[in-house]
Amino acid sequence: MLENSQWRPLPPFLTIGESKIEGLGLLATALVPEGTDLGMSHVFDKRFENGYIRLPMGGFINHHDMPNCKAVIVHEDAQVGAVKHIRLVTTKAIQAGEELTLKYIINQLDNPNWEFEFEVSQ
């Protein structure tokens, strides 16, 4: 393990728990203010199925038609440099115990414009 690593699979104010929507989901353990950048949910890598590596946030955030988060496609990160990825950002304050949700397009990965449509749907 890297002793100087500050990477964590989830921010300290999030946990994975039972979802009222489907299976497991991301839950806030404390108040999360509107506009909070939660970090990376997916990292682009064309070698993987659908072209992305899904990180813990991407694997456990559930879909909702009235989401409290949005996805943003980014091409650079302050810590890891030039790497195309998806970040999650809260669109309203989220209370402790509340599930974080995202409106995402399902089964659109065969569409060459899916990233554009995904971003616009947010």
C-alpha positions as CSV (number, residue, x, y, z in Angstrom):
1,M,0.0,0.0,0.0
2,L,1.2,3.5,-0.7
3,E,1.9,5.2,2.6
4,N,1.6,8.8,1.2
5,S,-1.5,8.1,-0.9
6,Q,-4.5,10.2,-0.1
7,W,-6.8,8.3,-2.5
8,R,-10.0,6.9,-0.9
9,P,-12.7,5.0,-2.8
10,L,-15.3,7.4,-1.4
11,P,-15.2,10.8,0.3
12,P,-15.5,10.5,4.1
13,F,-19.1,11.8,4.1
14,L,-20.4,9.0,1.8
15,T,-21.0,5.4,2.4
16,I,-22.5,2.4,0.5
17,G,-25.7,1.1,2.0
18,E,-29.1,-0.3,1.3
19,S,-31.0,1.7,-1.3
20,K,-34.7,2.3,-1.4
21,I,-34.3,2.4,-5.2
22,E,-32.3,-0.7,-6.1
23,G,-29.9,-2.9,-4.2
24,L,-27.1,-0.8,-2.8
25,G,-26.6,2.9,-3.2
26,L,-24.5,5.9,-2.2
27,L,-25.7,7.4,1.1
28,A,-24.7,10.7,2.7
29,T,-23.3,10.3,6.3
30,A,-23.3,14.1,6.8
31,L,-24.8,17.2,5.1
32,V,-23.3,17.5,1.6
33,P,-23.7,21.1,0.3
34,E,-25.0,22.0,-3.2
35,G,-22.2,22.2,-5.7
36,T,-19.9,19.7,-4.0
37,D,-17.5,17.9,-6.3
38,L,-17.8,14.3,-5.1
39,G,-14.9,13.1,-7.3
40,M,-14.4,10.6,-10.1
41,S,-17.0,8.0,-10.9
42,H,-15.6,6.7,-14.2
43,V,-12.2,6.9,-15.9
44,F,-11.9,6.7,-19.7
45,D,-9.9,3.7,-21.0
46,K,-10.7,2.3,-24.4
47,R,-9.4,-1.1,-23.5
48,F,-12.3,-1.7,-21.2
49,E,-15.9,-2.6,-22.1
50,N,-17.8,0.6,-23.0
51,G,-14.6,2.5,-22.8
52,Y,-14.7,3.4,-19.1
53,I,-13.5,1.9,-15.8
54,R,-16.2,2.3,-13.2
55,L,-15.0,3.4,-9.8
56,P,-17.0,2.9,-6.5
57,M,-19.1,6.0,-7.0
58,G,-20.0,5.0,-10.5
59,G,-20.9,1.5,-9.5
60,F,-23.2,2.4,-6.6
61,I,-25.0,5.6,-7.6
62,N,-28.6,4.8,-8.7
63,H,-30.8,6.4,-11.3
64,H,-33.6,8.7,-10.4
65,D,-35.7,10.9,-12.7
66,M,-35.3,13.8,-10.2
67,P,-31.6,13.4,-9.3
68,N,-29.6,15.3,-6.7
69,C,-26.3,15.0,-8.6
70,K,-25.1,15.5,-12.1
71,A,-22.3,14.0,-14.1
72,V,-19.6,16.2,-15.7
73,I,-17.1,14.9,-18.3
74,V,-13.6,16.3,-17.6
75,H,-10.3,15.9,-19.4
76,E,-7.9,16.7,-16.6
77,D,-7.5,16.3,-12.8
78,A,-5.3,18.3,-10.5
79,Q,-3.8,15.2,-8.8
80,V,-3.6,12.7,-11.7
81,G,-3.1,15.0,-14.7
82,A,-4.5,14.6,-18.2
83,V,-7.1,11.8,-17.9
84,K,-10.6,11.8,-19.4
85,H,-13.1,11.0,-16.7
86,I,-16.6,11.6,-15.3
87,R,-17.0,13.5,-12.0
88,L,-20.2,13.7,-9.9
89,V,-21.3,17.1,-8.5
90,T,-24.3,17.7,-6.2
91,T,-27.1,19.8,-7.6
92,K,-28.7,20.5,-4.2
93,A,-27.9,20.0,-0.6
94,I,-28.1,16.4,0.5
95,Q,-29.0,15.5,4.1
96,A,-27.4,12.8,6.2
97,G,-29.1,9.5,5.4
98,E,-30.3,10.6,1.9
99,E,-29.3,8.6,-1.1
100,L,-27.3,10.3,-3.9
101,T,-28.9,9.9,-7.3
102,L,-28.1,10.6,-10.9
103,K,-30.2,10.7,-14.1
104,Y,-28.3,8.5,-16.5
105,I,-29.0,7.1,-19.9
106,I,-29.2,3.3,-19.9
107,N,-28.0,1.2,-22.8
108,Q,-26.7,4.1,-24.8
109,L,-23.1,3.1,-25.0
110,D,-23.4,1.8,-28.6
111,N,-24.4,5.3,-29.6
112,P,-21.3,7.3,-30.6
113,N,-23.0,10.5,-29.2
114,W,-23.8,8.9,-25.8
115,E,-21.4,11.2,-23.9
116,F,-23.0,14.3,-25.4
117,E,-26.5,13.1,-24.7
118,F,-25.5,12.0,-21.2
119,E,-24.1,15.4,-20.4
120,V,-27.1,17.2,-21.9
121,S,-29.5,15.1,-20.0
122,Q,-28.0,16.3,-16.7
